[in-house]
Amino acid sequence: MNSELPGTNSLISDSGGNAETVALVTLDAIELPRPAVIKIDVEGAEIKVLKGAAKLISESRPIIFCEVNCLAGYVDLIRFCRGANYRSYGSISQAFNRNNFKGEANNIFGDAAECMLVLVPMEKREQHDGILRTLTEIESEDDLALLLLRKPQYLSDVLANSPAAASWMTPAVCFDDEFEQATEIINLSSAEKEKVQQENRDLRSELSRMNAQLDQANIDRDHARRYPWKYLKVAYRLRREKRKSS
């Protein structure tokens, strides 16, 4: 337990800190009115909250906001969404909100950011299509990993402190360098991503056009070998037109 920063306390056992026994109750055990929105910020125990609200979610179909700090545990959350007929969308925002409730002007978070998953019932996606287009759809565990890589402190606070990182490289700065190029790509703006995607589509289209031309050229070559007099007439006509134009 951290009395100075209670928002960092977790329901998941942490051998590195003090622990207290607390009474827990599921949302399904409470007689609640049908919620339109549920916000969950329980430091890694989100999937437990969702499982304890399975009946409420099934009957009310609320939009659900979940904070995401790491991959551990959140893979199950994505699977839960699939089973409940929800789709998940990711969002990254600055940890410091200048319009905070207390009007605090001192930013103690620096450039830190928070990662959020927005879980939307399939039947409500069209209703909220406008805002959902501004978010990143999370369809797989890999999508979630890419979203977390856009969170500045994820590399230094989470990945750099993992057992694997300790065996691969020692200073956290080296770990950050390993991901520098990847994060530059991931942090492209929506407009930049659309530009890259359009360039890829144009290249594929041009390649298809060139392949079609090559196929046609092969057909024309075989046809010319079989019927050379036809192509001699065409060549003569083209040469005559060229002379007229010059």
Secondary structure as the mmCIF struct_conf table of DSSP 4:
data_model
#
loop_
_struct_conf.conf_type_id
_struct_conf.id
_struct_conf.beg_label_comp_id
_struct_conf.beg_label_asym_id
_struct_conf.beg_label_seq_id
_struct_conf.end_label_comp_id
_struct_conf.end_label_asym_id
_struct_conf.end_label_seq_id
BEND BEND1 SER A 3 GLU A 4
HELX_RH_3T_P HELX_RH_3T_P1 PRO A 6 THR A 8
BEND BEND2 LEU A 11 ILE A 12
TURN_TY1_P TURN_TY1_P1 SER A 15 GLY A 16
BEND BEND3 GLY A 17 GLY A 17
HELX_RH_3T_P HELX_RH_3T_P2 LEU A 27 ALA A 29
BEND BEND4 ILE A 30 ILE A 30
BEND BEND5 ALA A 36 ALA A 36
STRN STRN1 VAL A 37 ILE A 40
TURN_TY1_P TURN_TY1_P2 GLU A 43 GLY A 44
HELX_RH_AL_P HELX_RH_AL_P1 GLU A 46 LYS A 51
TURN_TY1_P TURN_TY1_P3 GLY A 52 ALA A 53
HELX_RH_AL_P HELX_RH_AL_P2 ALA A 54 SER A 60
STRN STRN2 ILE A 63 VAL A 68
BEND BEND6 LEU A 71 LEU A 71
TURN_TY1_P TURN_TY1_P4 ALA A 72 GLY A 73
HELX_RH_AL_P HELX_RH_AL_P3 TYR A 74 GLY A 83
TURN_TY1_P TURN_TY1_P5 ALA A 84 ASN A 85
STRN STRN3 TYR A 86 GLN A 94
BEND BEND7 ALA A 95 ALA A 95
TURN_TY1_P TURN_TY1_P6 ARG A 98 ASN A 99
TURN_TY1_P TURN_TY1_P7 PHE A 101 LYS A 102
BEND BEND8 ILE A 108 PHE A 109
TURN_TY1_P TURN_TY1_P8 GLY A 110 ASP A 111
STRN STRN4 ALA A 113 PRO A 121
HELX_RH_3T_P HELX_RH_3T_P3 MET A 122 LYS A 124
TURN_TY1_P TURN_TY1_P9 ARG A 125 HIS A 128
HELX_RH_AL_P HELX_RH_AL_P4 ASP A 129 LEU A 132
TURN_TY1_P TURN_TY1_P10 ARG A 133 THR A 134
BEND BEND9 LEU A 135 LEU A 135
STRN STRN5 THR A 136 ILE A 138
BEND BEND10 SER A 140 SER A 140
HELX_RH_AL_P HELX_RH_AL_P5 GLU A 141 LEU A 149
TURN_TY1_P TURN_TY1_P11 ARG A 150 ARG A 150
BEND BEND11 LYS A 151 LYS A 151
HELX_RH_AL_P HELX_RH_AL_P6 PRO A 152 GLN A 153
HELX_RH_PI_P HELX_RH_PI_P1 TYR A 154 VAL A 158
HELX_RH_3T_P HELX_RH_3T_P4 LEU A 159 ASN A 161
BEND BEND12 SER A 162 SER A 162
HELX_RH_AL_P HELX_RH_AL_P7 PRO A 163 TRP A 168
BEND BEND13 THR A 170 PRO A 171
HELX_RH_AL_P HELX_RH_AL_P8 ALA A 172 GLU A 178
TURN_TY1_P TURN_TY1_P12 PHE A 179 PHE A 179
HELX_RH_AL_P HELX_RH_AL_P9 GLU A 180 ILE A 186
TURN_TY1_P TURN_TY1_P13 ASN A 187 ASN A 187
HELX_RH_AL_P HELX_RH_AL_P10 SER A 190 ARG A 226
HELX_RH_AL_P HELX_RH_AL_P11 PRO A 228 SER A 245
#
